[in-house]
Amino acid sequence: MTAILLVVAYLLGSLPFGLWLARREGVDLRATGSGNIGATNVLRTTGRLLAAVVLALDSSKGLLAVWLAQLLSGETDVMVGCAVAVVIGHIWPIWADFRGGKGVATAAGAWVLLAPVAVVWSVVVFGSMVATTRYVSAGSVAAALMVPLVTVLLDGHPSTSTGAVVLAALIVWRHRSNLSRLVHGTEPRIGMSGVKARRRGPFVG
């Protein structure tokens, strides 16, 4: 059962909602903006409404994966494994040639059932950082680092602590190019102009 749940979690994470929904608007996310298929690039290229939908869907698939593990197994270790698996699926999706997003929204959704207080703190840190700097990447990295810190302090369970560290490491690693641009002062801020979507014909299927 554990193996099946892990596979299901990975497959759920692999659903590239941003890529699919942007295509319906005639936008190829991989050829536009940052080239990422997550909600931030959707925001830059197609607008707030679709970005909010993608954010909700990416978070929901993380939540669903862990909820299924809770329902069918009830073991914390299995839930943590599925949280990591669903984020890995989002980052390296089988349905999108293993070229996915950065895992922030999916990780947040996955961690809600495991350490909700840590997620609340990470959202506060994310919002504060983005409001102050207008750098989504800086907010994402700061939020990712907050999760293991609060999880270890308030939970202390070995598997949740380890899982939180693994997820934070994955997210920070996925933001390595953003961190490099932040250091060099070339990272785009929210609200910057100049990002033009490369449009394609309507997506079919």
Secondary structure, 3 states (H helix, E strand, C coil): CHHHHHHHHHHHHCCCHHHHHHHHCCECHHHCCCCCCCHHHHHHHHCHHHHHHHHHHHHHHHHHHHHHHHHHCCCHHHHHHHHHHHHHHHHCCHHHCCCCCCCHHHHHHHHCCCCHHHHHHHHHHHHHHHHHHCCHHHHHHHHHHHHHHHHHHHCCCHHHHHHHHHHHHHHHHHCHHHHHHHHHCCCCCCCCCCCCCCECCCCCC
